[in-house]
Every structure is written in C-alpha cells, then in structure tokens.
Amino acid sequence: MIKDLEITSIEGKRLLPLDSKPQEIRIDQNLAIVDVRKENELVRIIYKFTSSFSTLGMISIEGTLLYSGDGEIESRWKKERSLPDAVAAEIQAAIFSACMTETILIARDLRLPPPLPVPTIKKKDVIGFG
C-alpha cells in the first residue's frame, strides 16, 4: 500500500526557440526506479520520470514513494533489480499518475505540446448541439 509520494526535483527545458517548428515531435515517457531502501516498517522507492519531446525539449521529475507491504521488496531489489509484479504495477501507476499531471502543467508553461493526445471531437459525436 502506498503511504506517500513526494516530488523532490523538477527540471524542464525548451531546447528550441518558440518560432521554430520541428517537422515531427515524438513524445516519450520513461519511468525508472533508481533505488529501494527499507526504512523502519516502510520501503522508500526513489524514482526518476522523464518526458522527452524529440529535439524540442524535456521534463524530468525525481522523487520518492513510501510503500507499506511485502517485506521482501528490498531484498528482491538488491538481488534482481526488480519488484514483484503486483507491487510494481501499483507503484508505477501512482508515480505515472502524479508525474503526468505535473508534466502537463510544466509543458504548458514551457509551450511544449501536451504529453497526452488531445481528443478530437467530430460533429456527429456531439450530443445536443445542432
């Protein structure tokens, strides 16, 4: 069970001037678990989340997550550099959710494209208009 999620560092860069328009922008997200440490009854998971916008820019977020549960998390991490599947899914979902929210806001401030596709609405899909 996740007890706390904290962002400790945010870095964002726009690499090209606003008036330059790259041909194609590929947006990639990467989540890396950097370290896992046992602290009393909890496990501290240190992570780094990065969104890259081709040659246009990048956003990097680092932080920690406190997890309560399986006592074998730290020992498995030290042996295999992996987490149990159920734990990994829960942790990755929480980190991804928190970091994507921040990334959307930072991308707006840096005038980078949103890291999520904006839905397109067709006239026939709209109910109650004309």
WOVEN-V460731 format. One record per residue. RES is the residue in one small letter. PSI is psi in radians with two decimals (none if undefined). OMEGA is omega in radians with two decimals (NA if undefined). Layout:
BEGIN
RES PSI OMEGA
RES PSI OMEGA
END
This chain:
BEGIN
m 2.37 -3.14
i 2.22 -3.13
k -0.60 -3.09
d 2.58 3.05
l 2.20 -3.06
e 2.34 3.02
i 2.22 -3.09
t -0.31 -3.09
s 2.39 3.06
i 2.28 3.06
e 2.26 3.10
g 2.43 -3.14
k 2.37 2.92
r 2.10 -3.01
l -0.37 -3.14
l 2.62 3.10
p 2.77 -3.09
l -0.57 -3.08
d -0.16 3.11
s 2.41 -3.11
k 1.78 3.09
p 2.63 -3.11
q -0.90 -3.09
e 2.35 3.14
i 2.07 3.07
r 2.21 -3.13
i 2.11 3.13
d 2.43 3.03
q 2.47 3.11
n 2.29 3.08
l 2.16 3.13
a 2.29 2.98
i 2.09 -3.04
v -0.75 -3.10
d 2.75 3.09
v 2.19 -3.10
r 2.40 3.06
k 2.28 3.09
e 1.84 -3.08
n -2.08 -3.12
e -0.03 -3.07
l 2.90 3.05
v 2.22 3.09
r 2.16 3.13
i 2.13 -3.13
i 2.28 -3.05
y 2.86 3.01
k 2.20 3.14
f 2.26 -3.10
t 2.34 2.98
s 2.18 3.09
s 2.41 -3.08
f 1.13 -3.09
s -2.26 3.14
t 0.03 -3.07
l -0.64 -3.12
g -3.07 3.13
m 2.70 3.06
i 2.28 -3.13
s 2.32 -3.14
i 2.28 3.08
e 2.65 3.13
g -3.00 3.12
t 2.69 3.10
l 2.33 3.06
l 2.25 -3.06
y 2.39 3.09
s 2.30 3.13
g -2.26 -3.06
d 2.12 -3.12
g -0.16 -3.10
e 0.05 -3.07
i -0.87 -3.09
e -0.76 -3.11
s -0.67 3.10
r -0.70 3.13
w -0.77 -3.11
k -0.60 -3.12
k -0.80 -2.95
e -0.13 -3.06
r 0.67 3.08
s 2.90 3.11
l 2.71 3.04
p 2.51 -3.02
d -0.83 -3.10
a -0.71 3.12
v -0.79 -3.14
a -0.74 -3.13
a -0.77 -3.14
e -0.77 -3.12
i -0.81 -3.13
q -0.70 3.12
a -0.75 -3.14
a -0.81 -3.13
i -0.79 -3.12
f -0.77 3.14
s -0.85 -3.13
a -0.77 -3.07
c -0.61 3.11
m -0.67 3.10
t -0.83 3.11
e -0.72 -3.11
t -0.69 3.11
i -0.79 -3.12
l -0.72 3.13
i -0.72 3.11
a -0.71 3.10
r -0.81 -3.12
d -0.62 3.14
l -0.02 -3.10
r 0.78 2.99
l 2.76 3.11
p 2.65 3.11
p 2.47 -3.10
p -0.06 3.07
l 2.51 3.11
p 2.38 3.09
v 2.24 -3.11
p 2.49 3.07
t 2.43 -3.12
i 2.21 3.08
k 2.64 -3.06
k -0.71 -3.09
k -0.33 3.14
d -0.25 -3.08
v 2.21 -3.13
i 2.30 3.04
g 0.10 3.10
f 2.12 3.04
g none NA
END
